[in-house]
Amino acid sequence: MIKKTFFGLLLITTSISQVLASTEIQGYIYVNKPISSSVIIRDANNKILQTTSNKAGFYQQDVSNLTPPLIVFTNENSLARKADDNLICSGNCLVSYVHSLQKDRKNTVNINPLTDFLASELAKKVNLLGSEDLVNNQSSFPIDDAALSSTYNKFNLLFDKALHQIGIEDKSFDPITNINQDITKLLDVLLFNRGYSSATGKVTETILFDMRLVPISQDAPLDYYQAAKQKEKNINAKKRIFILGDSTASNYDKKVYPRMGWGQVFDQYIDDKTDTIVINGAQSGRSSRSFKTEGWFDLIKPFMKNGDYMIIAFGHNDEKCDSSNPKRGKVDVANLCTYPNDANNQKQYPSNQENMSFQASLESYLAVAKELDMTPILMTPVTRYKDKNNKIAYQDQNKNPVSHLHYTTNKSGFAYWGDYSSTIKHTAKVNQVALIDLESLSIDFANQHKDDWQSYWLVVDPNDPNYPYYKTQSSGVIGNPDATHFQEKGAHAIAKIIATAISNHPQLKQNLVDVKKFINKN
């Protein structure tokens, strides 16, 4: 017999030569801690078994009567069901895909964010959206050896360095089938969530992040030492500034450089003597509503402490409330949009759906800030480089300046309409919290740069060999500028505007003395 200790639980496993009377699967469920939860197992014939993991996250189940491949998943929340009573994966489920089993033996099937990533990548090989789609789709999906090989090659590219750093030298290490206590070190410095298809409103692939909320990719493989150090900073820093927002602020992969969000560089405007760190949780395509419903806020909330700051910067995607839009209007209204206050600053929303009020959505974050004794900062959305007619300003013969555009009007497809920036200002006033009118500040900046604005917003020469990604892009290039998002110089310019405004704000000036040391990169 071979004794192994894993996650604090002593197991006795059989030697390789010992044959069992039944075929079993067993393993551990672990995120940043062991998870006690239901475990659902489905085979190739859609036969389902269910068991439960214990407090150490360990589960086991006889699967002698099941036919591989198996899909094994867990959901910390109560298990959701479709109308036809078929089991589905929803919310914060975790998935493992088991291609084959050793008959009459114990088979290890762990369930964790790494196994979920593998399941998600395999799902994409058979034209499914991700691991949740793999669970919810009960049709046959032939995953062959080539798909398996390609998926594990990508896994190795992203994690081999980190595995080596924690002492796992085996090049064939598989987080699904291998038991190694050291893997918990890696899992403890990972954050994960799902992507979102703006066209369909469906959950997509698994995305893994390091402790800076930077997506782990082939251009940014996980560095365990760096991630562990960052986690320690996230927890132990004297003060944290959290950024909640959308694509104008979010982190971007190296391959799309020079595109950057202002939140990606905001930490460079913090005095390094103050022991203050920036946690940029902003995510592309999210509104104040979907940032919560999709779990992005839950990723960063555990790091929030008394005395921290919460910058709340939404608006761009909250405005997407046109149900008549043939491409994605109904999806946006169902999952994304919120409605601004009316002209009398009264909340607007459908019956029994107050979460679709922009003010109510913003106030849900203010409530958390109050509960945790944090300082919230509401910001109006940064301007697009567009004029009052929604055309790019100062282009060709157009002499119209950049203007306020964050409002909707009484047009077909809009259930309610109004001014988003005004709603933010009103929300700050009635809740007596700090406001930064970034839209006005950025409009002033934009109109001061009518001759060189293309150096700030995303307008890249597709033939520039320094930026090969843009060779095949139809937006964000000369000929079709992106008047919403920034390149590096613009990200720094907006970050500096925000930092200056915070340091000069009468409600923040004495408390947030951190933001004094500005880097002149614009």
C-alpha positions as CSV (number, residue, x, y, z in Angstrom):
1,M,0.0,0.0,0.0
2,I,1.1,3.6,-0.6
3,K,0.2,6.3,1.8
4,K,-0.3,9.9,0.6
5,T,-1.2,13.1,2.4
6,F,-3.2,15.6,0.3
7,F,-5.0,18.7,1.6
8,G,-4.5,17.6,5.2
9,L,-6.3,14.2,4.7
10,L,-4.5,10.9,4.9
11,L,-5.4,8.6,2.1
12,I,-4.5,5.0,1.5
13,T,-4.4,4.2,-2.2
14,T,-3.7,1.0,-4.0
15,S,-0.4,0.3,-5.8
16,I,-0.5,0.2,-9.6
17,S,-0.5,-3.6,-9.6
18,Q,-3.5,-4.0,-7.3
19,V,-6.8,-4.5,-9.2
20,L,-10.1,-3.5,-7.6
21,A,-13.4,-5.1,-8.0
22,S,-15.0,-1.9,-9.3
23,T,-14.1,1.2,-11.4
24,E,-14.1,4.3,-9.2
25,I,-13.3,7.9,-9.5
26,Q,-12.1,10.0,-6.6
27,G,-10.4,13.4,-6.2
28,Y,-10.4,16.8,-4.6
29,I,-12.4,19.9,-5.2
30,Y,-10.3,22.9,-4.5
31,V,-10.4,26.6,-5.5
32,N,-8.6,28.7,-3.0
33,K,-9.6,26.2,-0.3
34,P,-11.2,22.7,-0.2
35,I,-14.8,22.8,-1.3
36,S,-17.6,20.7,0.2
37,S,-20.2,20.4,-2.5
38,S,-22.4,18.2,-4.6
39,V,-20.5,16.4,-7.4
40,I,-22.4,15.4,-10.5
41,I,-21.1,12.8,-13.0
42,R,-22.5,12.4,-16.5
43,D,-21.4,9.7,-19.0
44,A,-21.5,9.5,-22.7
45,N,-25.1,8.1,-22.6
46,N,-26.3,11.0,-20.3
47,K,-26.6,8.7,-17.3
48,I,-26.1,10.7,-14.2
49,L,-24.7,9.9,-10.7
50,Q,-24.3,12.3,-7.8
51,T,-22.2,12.3,-4.7
52,T,-20.8,14.8,-2.2
53,S,-17.3,15.9,-1.2
54,N,-16.3,16.2,2.4
55,K,-14.9,19.1,4.3
56,A,-11.4,18.4,2.9
57,G,-12.9,18.6,-0.6
58,F,-12.5,14.8,-1.2
59,Y,-15.1,12.7,-3.0
60,Q,-15.3,9.2,-4.4
61,Q,-17.9,7.4,-6.5
62,D,-18.3,3.9,-8.1
63,V,-18.7,4.5,-11.9
64,S,-18.6,0.9,-13.0
65,N,-21.9,1.3,-14.8
66,L,-20.9,4.5,-16.6
67,T,-19.5,4.8,-20.1
68,P,-16.7,7.3,-20.7
69,P,-16.1,10.0,-21.5
70,L,-17.4,11.5,-18.3
71,I,-18.1,15.1,-17.4
72,V,-17.7,15.7,-13.7
73,F,-18.7,19.0,-12.2
74,T,-19.7,20.7,-9.0
75,N,-21.6,23.8,-8.2
76,E,-21.2,25.6,-4.8
77,N,-24.7,27.0,-5.2
78,S,-27.8,24.9,-5.2
79,L,-27.9,23.0,-8.5
80,A,-29.9,24.7,-11.2
81,R,-32.3,22.8,-13.4
82,K,-33.9,23.4,-16.8
83,A,-37.6,23.0,-17.4
84,D,-37.0,19.4,-18.6
85,D,-35.3,18.7,-15.3
86,N,-31.9,18.0,-16.9
87,L,-29.0,18.9,-14.7
88,I,-27.1,22.0,-15.8
89,C,-24.0,23.9,-14.8
90,S,-24.5,27.5,-13.7
91,G,-22.9,30.2,-11.8
92,N,-19.7,29.2,-10.1
93,C,-19.5,25.6,-11.2
94,L,-16.2,23.8,-11.8
95,V,-15.8,21.1,-14.4
96,S,-13.5,18.2,-15.3
97,Y,-13.6,16.2,-18.5
98,V,-12.5,12.5,-18.3
99,H,-11.7,11.1,-21.7
100,S,-11.1,7.5,-20.5
101,L,-10.9,5.4,-17.4
102,Q,-8.8,2.5,-16.1
103,K,-11.3,-0.3,-15.6
104,D,-11.5,-1.9,-12.2
105,R,-9.2,0.7,-10.6
106,K,-9.4,3.9,-8.7
107,N,-9.1,6.9,-11.1
108,T,-8.2,10.3,-9.9
109,V,-10.5,13.1,-11.2
110,N,-9.7,16.4,-9.4
111,I,-12.0,19.5,-9.9
112,N,-10.4,22.9,-9.8
113,P,-9.9,26.0,-11.9
114,L,-7.1,24.4,-13.9
115,T,-9.3,21.4,-14.8
116,D,-12.1,23.8,-15.6
117,F,-9.7,25.6,-18.0
118,L,-8.9,22.3,-19.7
119,A,-12.5,21.4,-20.1
120,S,-13.2,24.9,-21.5
121,E,-10.4,24.6,-24.1
122,L,-11.6,21.1,-25.1
123,A,-15.2,22.4,-25.5
124,K,-14.0,25.0,-27.9
125,K,-12.4,22.3,-30.0
126,V,-15.8,20.9,-30.7
127,N,-17.4,24.4,-31.3
128,L,-18.9,24.7,-27.8
129,L,-18.6,28.0,-25.9
130,G,-16.8,26.7,-22.9
131,S,-16.9,24.3,-19.9
132,E,-20.5,25.3,-18.9
133,D,-21.7,24.7,-22.5
134,L,-19.9,21.3,-22.3
135,V,-22.0,20.4,-19.3
136,N,-25.3,21.8,-20.5
137,N,-25.0,20.4,-24.1
138,Q,-26.1,16.8,-23.9
139,S,-25.4,15.9,-27.5
140,S,-22.5,13.8,-28.6
141,F,-19.2,15.6,-28.9
142,P,-16.2,13.6,-30.3
143,I,-13.1,14.9,-28.6
144,D,-10.2,13.1,-30.3
145,D,-6.5,12.7,-29.4
146,A,-5.5,15.7,-31.6
147,A,-7.9,18.0,-29.5
148,L,-6.5,16.6,-26.3
149,S,-2.9,17.1,-27.4
150,S,-3.5,20.7,-28.5
151,T,-5.3,21.5,-25.3
152,Y,-2.5,20.2,-23.1
153,N,0.1,21.9,-25.2
154,K,-1.6,25.2,-24.5
155,F,-1.8,24.3,-20.8
156,N,1.9,23.7,-20.7
157,L,2.7,27.0,-22.4
158,L,0.7,28.8,-19.8
159,F,1.7,26.9,-16.7
160,D,4.9,25.0,-17.1
161,K,7.0,27.9,-15.7
162,A,4.7,28.2,-12.6
163,L,4.6,24.4,-12.1
164,H,8.4,24.3,-12.1
165,Q,8.6,27.1,-9.6
166,I,6.4,25.2,-7.1
167,G,8.5,22.1,-7.5
168,I,6.4,20.0,-10.0
169,E,9.0,19.0,-12.6
170,D,7.0,16.3,-14.3
171,K,6.3,17.6,-17.9
172,S,3.3,15.3,-18.2
173,F,1.6,16.6,-15.0
174,D,-2.1,16.7,-15.4
175,P,-4.2,18.7,-12.8
176,I,-7.1,16.3,-13.4
177,T,-5.4,13.0,-12.8
178,N,-2.4,13.8,-10.6
179,I,-2.4,14.2,-6.9
180,N,0.3,16.5,-5.7
181,Q,-0.1,18.7,-2.7
182,D,2.1,21.4,-4.2
183,I,-0.6,22.2,-6.8
184,T,-2.6,24.0,-4.0
185,K,0.2,26.7,-4.1
186,L,-0.7,27.4,-7.7
187,L,-4.4,27.3,-7.1
188,D,-4.0,29.8,-4.3
189,V,-2.7,32.5,-6.6
190,L,-5.3,32.0,-9.4
191,L,-8.6,33.8,-9.9
192,F,-11.1,32.6,-12.5
193,N,-14.3,33.5,-14.2
194,R,-16.2,33.0,-17.4
195,G,-16.2,35.0,-20.6
196,Y,-19.4,36.4,-22.1
197,S,-20.7,36.4,-25.7
198,S,-22.2,39.9,-26.4
199,A,-23.9,38.5,-29.5
200,T,-25.8,35.7,-27.7
201,G,-25.7,36.6,-24.0
202,K,-24.2,33.2,-23.2
203,V,-21.4,32.3,-20.9
204,T,-18.2,31.4,-22.8
205,E,-14.7,30.2,-22.1
206,T,-12.9,29.9,-18.7
207,I,-10.5,32.8,-18.1
208,L,-7.8,32.5,-15.5
209,F,-6.2,35.5,-13.9
210,D,-3.1,36.2,-11.8
211,M,-3.4,38.3,-8.6
212,R,-3.1,41.5,-10.6
213,L,-6.3,40.6,-12.5
214,V,-4.3,40.2,-15.6
215,P,-5.5,37.3,-17.9
216,I,-3.1,34.4,-18.1
217,S,-2.2,33.9,-21.8
218,Q,0.5,32.7,-24.1
219,D,1.9,36.2,-24.1
220,A,1.6,36.4,-20.3
221,P,2.2,32.9,-18.8
222,L,1.8,32.5,-15.0
223,D,4.8,33.4,-12.9
224,Y,4.1,31.8,-9.5
225,Y,6.7,33.9,-7.6
226,Q,5.3,37.1,-9.0
227,A,1.7,36.1,-8.4
228,A,2.4,35.0,-4.8
229,K,4.2,38.3,-4.1
230,Q,1.2,40.2,-5.6
231,K,-1.3,38.3,-3.4
232,E,0.7,39.2,-0.3
233,K,0.6,42.8,-1.4
234,N,-3.1,42.6,-2.1
235,I,-3.7,41.4,1.4
236,N,-1.1,43.2,3.5
237,A,-0.9,46.6,1.8
238,K,-1.9,49.5,4.1
239,K,-4.5,50.6,1.6
240,R,-6.1,49.3,-1.7
241,I,-7.7,51.3,-4.5
242,F,-10.2,49.1,-6.4
243,I,-11.2,50.0,-9.9
244,L,-14.7,48.8,-11.0
245,G,-15.3,49.6,-14.7
246,D,-15.4,48.6,-18.3
247,S,-13.1,48.3,-21.3
248,T,-11.9,51.9,-21.1
249,A,-10.1,51.0,-17.8
250,S,-9.5,47.3,-18.1
251,N,-6.2,45.3,-18.4
252,Y,-5.2,44.1,-21.9
253,D,-3.0,41.3,-23.2
254,K,0.4,42.2,-24.7
255,K,-0.6,41.1,-28.1
256,V,-3.0,44.0,-28.6
257,Y,-0.5,46.6,-27.5
258,P,-0.5,49.6,-27.8
259,R,-4.2,49.3,-26.6
260,M,-4.4,50.0,-22.9
261,G,-7.0,50.9,-20.3
262,W,-6.4,53.7,-17.9
263,G,-6.7,51.3,-15.0
264,Q,-3.9,49.3,-16.4
265,V,-1.4,52.2,-15.7
266,F,-3.1,53.9,-12.7
267,D,-0.8,52.4,-10.2
268,Q,2.0,54.4,-11.7
269,Y,0.4,57.5,-10.4
270,I,0.4,56.4,-6.7
271,D,3.1,57.5,-4.4
272,D,5.1,54.3,-3.7
273,K,5.9,55.5,-0.2
274,T,2.3,55.2,0.9
275,D,2.0,51.4,0.8
276,T,-1.0,51.7,-1.5
277,I,-1.8,49.3,-4.3
278,V,-4.3,49.4,-7.2
279,I,-6.5,46.4,-7.9
280,N,-7.9,46.9,-11.4
281,G,-11.0,44.8,-11.6
282,A,-12.4,46.6,-14.7
283,Q,-13.6,44.2,-17.5
284,S,-14.3,44.9,-21.1
285,G,-18.0,44.9,-22.1
286,R,-19.4,45.1,-18.6
287,S,-22.0,47.4,-17.3
288,S,-22.7,48.3,-13.6
289,R,-25.3,45.4,-13.7
290,S,-23.4,42.7,-15.5
291,F,-20.2,43.4,-13.5
292,K,-22.0,42.0,-10.6
293,T,-24.3,39.4,-12.1
294,E,-21.3,37.8,-14.0
295,G,-19.3,37.5,-10.8
296,W,-16.5,40.1,-11.5
297,F,-17.2,42.0,-8.3
298,D,-17.1,38.8,-6.3
299,L,-13.5,38.2,-7.6
300,I,-12.2,41.3,-5.9
301,K,-14.5,41.7,-2.9
302,P,-12.5,39.3,-0.7
303,F,-9.5,41.7,-0.8
304,M,-11.6,44.7,0.3
305,K,-10.9,46.1,3.8
306,N,-11.7,49.0,6.0
307,G,-10.1,52.2,4.8
308,D,-9.8,51.1,1.1
309,Y,-11.1,53.1,-1.9
310,M,-13.6,52.0,-4.5
311,I,-13.6,53.8,-7.9
312,I,-16.9,53.1,-9.6
313,A,-16.6,53.9,-13.3
314,F,-19.6,52.7,-15.4
315,G,-21.8,54.1,-18.1
316,H,-20.6,53.1,-21.6
317,N,-22.3,49.7,-21.6
318,D,-25.2,50.6,-19.3
319,E,-26.4,52.8,-22.2
320,K,-27.0,49.7,-24.5
321,C,-30.7,49.6,-24.0
322,D,-32.0,49.6,-27.6
323,S,-34.0,46.5,-27.9
324,S,-34.7,47.2,-31.6
325,N,-31.0,46.8,-32.5
326,P,-31.1,43.7,-34.8
327,K,-27.7,42.4,-33.8
328,R,-27.8,42.3,-30.0
329,G,-30.4,44.6,-28.7
330,K,-32.6,42.0,-26.9
331,V,-29.5,40.4,-25.4
332,D,-28.1,43.7,-24.2
333,V,-31.4,44.6,-22.6
334,A,-31.7,41.2,-20.9
335,N,-28.2,41.1,-19.5
336,L,-26.4,44.4,-19.7
337,C,-28.3,47.6,-19.8
338,T,-29.6,49.8,-17.0
339,Y,-31.9,52.8,-17.3
340,P,-31.0,56.3,-16.3
341,N,-33.1,58.6,-14.1
342,D,-35.7,60.7,-15.8
343,A,-35.5,64.5,-16.1
344,N,-36.7,64.8,-12.5
345,N,-34.0,62.4,-11.3
346,Q,-36.5,59.7,-10.5
347,K,-35.4,56.1,-11.0
348,Q,-36.7,54.3,-14.1
349,Y,-36.9,50.5,-14.4
350,P,-39.4,47.8,-15.4
351,S,-41.8,46.5,-12.7
352,N,-40.0,44.5,-10.0
353,Q,-36.6,45.0,-11.7
354,E,-35.0,47.7,-9.7
355,N,-31.6,46.3,-10.6
356,M,-32.2,47.7,-14.0
357,S,-32.1,51.3,-12.6
358,F,-28.7,52.8,-13.2
359,Q,-28.9,54.6,-9.8
360,A,-29.9,51.5,-8.0
361,S,-27.2,49.5,-9.6
362,L,-24.6,52.1,-8.6
363,E,-26.0,52.2,-5.1
364,S,-25.5,48.5,-4.7
365,Y,-21.7,49.1,-4.8
366,L,-22.1,52.1,-2.4
367,A,-23.9,49.8,0.0
368,V,-20.9,47.4,0.0
369,A,-18.5,50.3,0.5
370,K,-20.5,51.5,3.5
371,E,-20.7,48.0,5.0
372,L,-16.9,47.6,4.7
373,D,-16.2,51.3,5.7
374,M,-14.5,52.0,2.4
375,T,-14.4,55.3,0.6
376,P,-16.4,55.1,-2.7
377,I,-15.7,57.5,-5.7
378,L,-18.3,57.8,-8.4
379,M,-17.1,58.8,-11.8
380,T,-18.9,59.9,-14.9
381,P,-17.7,57.8,-18.0
382,V,-14.8,59.0,-20.0
383,T,-15.7,60.7,-23.2
384,R,-15.6,59.2,-26.7
385,Y,-13.8,61.3,-29.3
386,K,-17.1,62.2,-30.9
387,D,-19.1,65.3,-31.5
388,K,-22.8,66.1,-30.8
389,N,-23.9,64.1,-33.9
390,N,-22.0,61.0,-32.7
391,K,-19.4,61.5,-35.5
392,I,-15.7,61.6,-34.9
393,A,-14.8,65.1,-34.0
394,Y,-12.6,67.4,-36.2
395,Q,-12.5,64.8,-39.0
396,D,-12.4,66.0,-42.6
397,Q,-14.5,69.1,-42.9
398,N,-16.2,68.5,-39.5
399,K,-15.3,71.3,-37.1
400,N,-17.6,70.2,-34.3
401,P,-15.9,69.7,-30.9
402,V,-16.0,66.6,-28.7
403,S,-19.3,66.8,-26.8
404,H,-21.4,65.1,-24.1
405,L,-23.0,61.9,-25.5
406,H,-23.8,59.8,-22.4
407,Y,-27.5,60.0,-22.8
408,T,-30.4,58.3,-24.6
409,T,-33.4,59.9,-26.2
410,N,-37.1,59.0,-26.9
411,K,-36.6,56.6,-29.8
412,S,-38.0,53.3,-30.8
413,G,-36.4,50.4,-28.9
414,F,-35.8,52.3,-25.6
415,A,-38.2,51.6,-22.8
416,Y,-36.8,54.6,-20.8
417,W,-34.3,57.3,-21.7
418,G,-32.3,60.0,-19.9
419,D,-28.8,61.2,-19.0
420,Y,-26.3,58.7,-17.5
421,S,-23.8,61.3,-16.4
422,S,-26.5,63.3,-14.7
423,T,-27.7,60.1,-13.0
424,I,-24.2,59.5,-11.6
425,K,-24.0,63.1,-10.4
426,H,-27.4,62.8,-8.7
427,T,-26.4,59.4,-7.1
428,A,-23.3,60.9,-5.7
429,K,-25.2,63.9,-4.3
430,V,-28.0,62.0,-2.6
431,N,-25.6,59.5,-1.1
432,Q,-23.1,62.1,-0.1
433,V,-20.1,60.4,-1.8
434,A,-17.2,61.8,-3.8
435,L,-17.8,62.5,-7.5
436,I,-15.2,63.0,-10.3
437,D,-16.8,64.3,-13.5
438,L,-14.4,62.5,-15.7
439,E,-16.6,63.1,-18.8
440,S,-16.2,66.9,-18.5
441,L,-12.5,66.6,-17.7
442,S,-11.8,64.3,-20.6
443,I,-13.9,66.4,-23.0
444,D,-11.7,69.4,-22.2
445,F,-8.6,67.2,-22.7
446,A,-9.9,65.9,-26.0
447,N,-10.7,69.3,-27.4
448,Q,-7.2,70.5,-26.5
449,H,-5.8,67.7,-28.7
450,K,-7.7,68.0,-31.9
451,D,-4.5,67.9,-33.9
452,D,-2.9,64.9,-32.2
453,W,-5.9,63.0,-30.7
454,Q,-4.9,59.9,-32.8
455,S,-1.9,59.6,-30.5
456,Y,-4.2,59.0,-27.5
457,W,-7.2,57.1,-28.8
458,L,-6.8,53.8,-30.5
459,V,-5.7,54.6,-34.1
460,V,-2.9,52.2,-35.2
461,D,-1.1,52.0,-38.5
462,P,-1.9,48.4,-39.6
463,N,1.3,48.3,-41.6
464,D,3.5,49.2,-38.6
465,P,5.7,46.1,-38.0
466,N,5.7,46.9,-34.3
467,Y,2.0,46.1,-34.1
468,P,1.4,42.9,-36.1
469,Y,-2.0,42.3,-34.4
470,Y,-3.5,45.2,-36.2
471,K,-2.5,43.9,-39.6
472,T,-5.8,42.0,-39.7
473,Q,-8.0,44.3,-37.6
474,S,-10.8,46.3,-39.1
475,S,-11.2,48.7,-36.1
476,G,-8.7,50.8,-34.2
477,V,-6.7,51.4,-37.3
478,I,-6.1,54.3,-39.6
479,G,-9.2,54.4,-41.8
480,N,-11.5,53.2,-39.0
481,P,-10.4,54.8,-35.7
482,D,-11.6,53.5,-32.4
483,A,-12.9,56.7,-30.7
484,T,-13.7,55.0,-27.4
485,H,-10.6,53.1,-26.4
486,F,-7.0,54.2,-25.7
487,Q,-3.5,53.4,-26.7
488,E,-0.7,53.7,-24.1
489,K,-0.3,57.5,-24.3
490,G,-4.1,58.0,-23.9
491,A,-4.3,55.6,-21.0
492,H,-1.6,57.5,-19.2
493,A,-3.3,60.8,-20.0
494,I,-6.7,59.7,-18.5
495,A,-5.0,58.1,-15.5
496,K,-3.2,61.3,-14.7
497,I,-6.4,63.3,-15.1
498,I,-8.2,61.0,-12.6
499,A,-5.2,61.0,-10.1
500,T,-5.1,64.8,-10.2
501,A,-8.8,65.1,-9.7
502,I,-8.7,62.8,-6.7
503,S,-5.8,64.6,-5.1
504,N,-7.6,67.9,-5.5
505,H,-11.0,66.7,-4.4
506,P,-12.2,68.4,-1.2
507,Q,-13.7,65.1,0.2
508,L,-10.6,63.1,-0.7
509,K,-7.7,65.6,-0.5
510,Q,-6.8,65.0,3.2
511,N,-7.5,61.3,3.2
512,L,-6.1,60.2,-0.1
513,V,-2.7,62.0,0.1
514,D,-1.3,58.9,-1.8
515,V,-2.0,60.4,-5.2
516,K,0.6,63.1,-5.4
517,K,3.4,61.7,-7.5
518,F,2.5,62.0,-11.1
519,I,4.5,60.5,-13.9
520,N,4.6,62.7,-17.0
521,K,3.9,60.2,-19.8
522,N,1.4,62.2,-21.8
